[in-house]
Amino acid sequence: PIPANTGHKAGTKPGQGIMAGLPPGDPKLVSMIVNHLKSQGLFDQFRRDCLADVDTKPAYLNLRQRVDNFVSNHLSNHTWSPHLNKNQLRNNIRQLVLQSGMLEAGVDRIITQVVDPKIHRIFRPQVERVVHEYLASVNQKDESHFGSEQCEDLQPYITATPGTVLSVKKLL
């Protein structure tokens, strides 16, 4: 439930502000928060943090080795000639790798080893801080919807499952 109105600007009805009528989890509210997180560069920072670690993890090394072996085995069945259509061969190999399912399984293992350990230790505190700042700034612009004490009661949390994008939710 959305907190009751504690006041409103002259000329507006209670609940007519930016977040009026948007319950927790509402796609518009989530979109506003996600766009704010993006504008702060948070997702780019998370991406950089994860990519910095990925090439040292066993899941990545294993996937790379499996793909290299797959490509080598496939190429061993082809005889090189100056007339060989390399682009067609490359696209054919790409399709075979995708159809094999090895990428999907390998990426899930990489996420488990790289992203999952960072979710609660690194990502959650940063997302909570930025969401609190965003809600406070919206509260200052939109006094008709939330009182300052009610904005402080908003406690966002992050949920994630292996292989999925983080989602931001609010508890009231």
KARA-V272722 format. One record per helix or strand. SS is the DSSP state (H for helix, E for strand). FROM is the first residue (numbers start at 1). LEN is the number of residues. Records with the same first field share a line. If there is no record, write none. Layout:
SS=FROM-LEN / FROM-LEN
//
This chain:
H=27-13 / 42-13 / 58-19 / 86-15 / 102-13 / 116-26 / 148-5
E=155-5 / 167-5
//
